């Protein structure tokens, strides 16, 4: 009986040691996998779209919407390679319209990106980590196609042919649902009305509200 008990204890010790070893191996593998997903700029630029992104439902986005839009800024891009244009926006959001998930953004009427959206009917809304803030701010300094020759980001086509950037962490593809024109009479407070009037004085047109049906959502792997 004593030999039997000793044998059981020995077996248990071996099994526990093996199990712990397997757990450590699994943890090491998970850690290595996590490290391999942290890519530097050169690795991001060299990777393909499929290597960088995976598709999710818009309801699975974990980041806070107010931080993404108002602090991180939305990079709105429309067009096709090589003729595409981007701008940044800190107003807008996501929601539901006619039982469909949509985005909306509030754009000054003279923005060149808006013109490209109206011509193409599709666009992307992309969001970036803090390290790329300096890169995306270029898109907000001026309007027109010339600025697109100066940025350091890496443009890439989605499988549906829309343009985003490999450096993005979240990409929302949109199909234009509606574009409406605002009026000072639409706003109740004087500050908002003045903003709309001042913009009209500069451009000769009122701001546009752009609504887009969400067709795909991508996040970094």
N, C-alpha and C positions, 0 to 999 in steps of 0.2 A: 504494500500500500504506500509506504514511504517513497519507494522508487517511482511509483505511478504519479504521486503528487509532485515530486521533483521534476519529472518529465513534463507534466502539464505547465508548471511554472516556467520551465525553460522554453517551451513552445510559445507561451504567452509573451515572454520577453522578446523572442525573435520576431513574433508577429507585430508587436508594438514598435519595435525598432524599425522594421520594414515599412510599417505604415507611416511612421514619422518621417522616414527617409523619402517615401513617395510624396508626402505632403510638402516637404521642403523642396523637392524637385518640381512639384506643380507650382509652388509659390515662386520659385526661381524662373520657371517658364513664363508665368503670368507677368513677373516683373520685367523679364526680357522683352516680352511682347509689348508691354506698356512703353518701354524705352524705345523700341523700334518704331512706335507710332509717333514719337516726338521727333519731327523732322526739322532740319535747318532750312534756310531759304533756298539753298542750292538743291537740296533733295526735293523740296516742294516743287520747284521749277521743273525738275527733271521727271517728276511723276506724271502719270496720266490721270484723267478725270476719274476713271473707275478705281484707280489705286488710292485716291484721296477721299472720295465721298461715298456715302451710302444714302439710300432713299428712306425717308420716314414720313409719317403722317404729321400734318401741321400741329396736331394736338400733342405730339410727343416732344415738341421743342421745350427744353427745360429752362432756358434763360428767361429772365424777366423782360417782358416786352418794353416797359418804360425805359429800362437801361439800354436795351438794344437800339431803340429808335432815337431817344433823346440824348443819350450819352455816347454810345458807340457810333451812332449815325448809320443811316441806311445809304448804301451805295446803289443807286438806280442805274441800270445799264440796259441799253437797247441797241439793236442793229445786228449785223453779221460781220464776221471777219473778212476783210480788215476794216470795214467801215462801221464802227460802233462808237457809242459815246456814253460817258458816265457822268453822274452828278451825285452830290451828297445831299441828304435831307435829314432834318431832325424833327420833322412833323410828319404824322401819319400813323398808321396802325394796321391791325388785322382784325377780322371779325366775320360776321355772317350776313349775307344779303341774299334774299330769295332762296334761303335754305342751302346756300353754297358758301364755302369758305372763300373769303376775299381779302385783299389788301386795299388800302386807300392811301393816297398821298396828296399833298397840297402844294402845287408847283406854280412858280411865277411863269406867266405866259410867254416870256421871251427866252426861256431856257431851251437851248438847242436839243438837249436830251428829250424834252417833251415833244419837240418836232419829230424826232426819230421814233418815239413811241407811237405817235399818231400815224406815221407812215408804215410802221412794221406791225403794230397790233400786239406785240409781245414785249416783255421786258423781264429783267431779274431784279430782285432786291437782295443784296448781299451784306453780310455783317462780318466784322473782323475783330481779332484779338487786339489788345491795347498796343502791342508792338508794331502794328501796322497803321496806327492813327496818323502818323506823319505822312505816310504814303497816300492815304485816301483823302487827306485834306486838300491836295492838289485839285481834286475834282470839284471843290467848292470855291476855288479862287476866281474862276472866270468861266464863261460859256463859249461854246464853239468847238469845232473838231481839232483845232491845232493842239490843245492841251493834251490830247491822247497820245501824242508823240513823246511826252516828257515823263510819264509815270514809270515807276519801277516794278509794278505788279505784273503778273503773268496771266494774260487773257486766255480763256479756254472755252470751247463750246461744250454745252451740256449735250446729252444724247438727243435732245429734241432740237438742237441747233441754236439755242439761246446763248448769250455771252455772259460769263461771270469771270471770276479770278481764282486761280489755284490757291491763293493765300487765304481765301474766305473760310470762315468756320460754319456759316449757315448760308444757304442759297435758296431763295424762294422764286420759282418760275411762275410768271403771271401771263394771262391772256386778257387783253383790255376788255373790260365789261362795259364801262361807261366813262365819258369825260364830260364834265359839266363846268359851266362858268359861274363863278360866285358874283355876288353884288353886295355893295355896302348895306343895302336894305336887309340882307340875310343875317346881319349881326346886330346884337342888341346893345353891346357896350361900345362906348365911344372910342376906346383904344383900338379895338379890332376894326371898327369902321374906318378909322384914320389910316391904319396900316393898309387896308385894301385900296383906299383912295390914293394914298401916296404911291403905291406900286403902279396903279393905273396911270398916274401922272407921268411916271417914268417910262412906261412901256406902251401906253395907249390901249392896253387890254387889261381885263381883270384876271386874277388868279384862276387856275384850273384845278378842279378836283378829279383825280384819276382813280377809278376803281378797277381792280383786276381780279379775275377769277384765278385762284391758286391751282396750278396744274401739277406741280411737283415741288417737293421740299427735299433738300440735301443737307447733310451735316458731315463734318470731318470724321473719318474713321478713327 
